[in-house]
Amino acid sequence: MPTERPDWLTEPCPAWCGGDHDGQQYPTDRQHQSPQHWHPAVMQHRDHDGHHPTRFPAATEFCVVAVRYVGERDTWIAIATETQQLEFSHESAKRLHAELDGLLHRMA
């Protein structure tokens, strides 16, 4: 975590912010971000060669991170790989959590 706050950061960081604002010189890059926690995963990969669509498992990693853009009120929960990202509102992430929890319990 850097020891000095950037001059452009005039608002306090949320309690969950990792505090690393290096590399955020451009206004569109400025955000509060929780520490990234990467997890191994197997995802279904789909390949469409035009004639025969195929599906196969592929190893990857994903992270879950909270993001709030500087100067905004909304906090987003992102689930991301190196190439894809889904961003949910805080309320939507809670609903997704409850739905996944229920589904996994029903599958047990």
Helices and strands as residue ranges (DSSP letters): G 27-29, E 31-33, E 37-47, E 54-69, E 76-80, E 85-89, H 90-107
